[in-house]
């Protein structure tokens, strides 16, 4: 039984929802939205792990006909050049989106391949779900998930099509509640013959106009089945965000794991963490690249960073340190993005740190420079 364990705190993305309506099936297609992106990316590292590749993404969304909408999307990656040290990589493609659903103001039911914005890791999932909007402040989502894909442009050779998560799938329950400046997101997941996951995330926001502060916390627990081969897990994180004005913001926080680690919860979170989580600092994995080994047993991680945004430029810097297993791991990360035109963007990154022998073969340190250009249409 194949068990590629990925943390699943489900929240359907807004990409499924748009305002266009149609009076006929034909009009649902003619009024539909379409677009995509073309990307070229290069990563050059100190450990013979350099790669140059291209990525293409296309999507189409129908307009709503009698509350029914459908979406389709596909992407592919072409490896132009890579170091021999990189694991075997080849051109890949994925029909990452193919779903249909019934949407109303109070209730949604949909099935197929789609992207979910998860508490632990954002991926594309093959799933069936229903969501009930109890009120303007609360909604409940139940889902059954079978497989997951990672077709993003910024994962390079790790681009993957759909793979089974668990032989019997994953059953998920996710609740969202908002009252004023406070958001709560408890969740529960059951993986037959593997584990039960229980956790929650809270957000407190006092951002007003161009300034303010916020606090984000996350607690996750796992009760492992004997067949999982893992001990019960524990993870906690607390992060603060401060925005001085429309241009400058700061963030910092800490994360810690239990004496036996994080259990099976860390499966996909760890993989996503290694592959980069650009501008996703509030996630369970605070680092933008490989970085400090925050999921090791009894790991204590401290991190801090700043972001600057003005006109067409975004820039970010972050440093983090993890103590675990009587070792110290660290990461320094610099990133920038510039909008050359409304549709054409360029980005660059510098990552360096002590990541550990289990991350880089033959060395526990790494320095990597990356760049990319994207055309979005």
Secondary structure, 3 states (H helix, E strand, C coil): CCCCCCCCCCCECHHHCCCCECCCHHHHHHCCEEEEEEEEEEEEECCCCCEEEEEEEEEEECCEECCEEEEEEEEEEEEEEECCCCCCCCCEEEEEEEEEEEECCCEEEEEEEEEECCCCCCEEEEEEEEEEECCCCEEEEEEEEEEEEECCHHHHHHCEEEEECCCCCEEEEEEEEEECCEEEEEEEEEECCCEEEEEEEEEEECCECCEEEEEEEEEEEEEECHHHCCCCEEEEEEEEEEECCCCEEEEEEEEEEECCECHHHHHHHHHHHHHCCCCCCCCCCCCCCCCCCCCCCCCEEEEEEEEEEECCEEEEEEEEEEEECCEEEEEEEEEEEEECCCCEEEEEEEEEEECCCCCCCCCCEEEEEEEEEEEEC
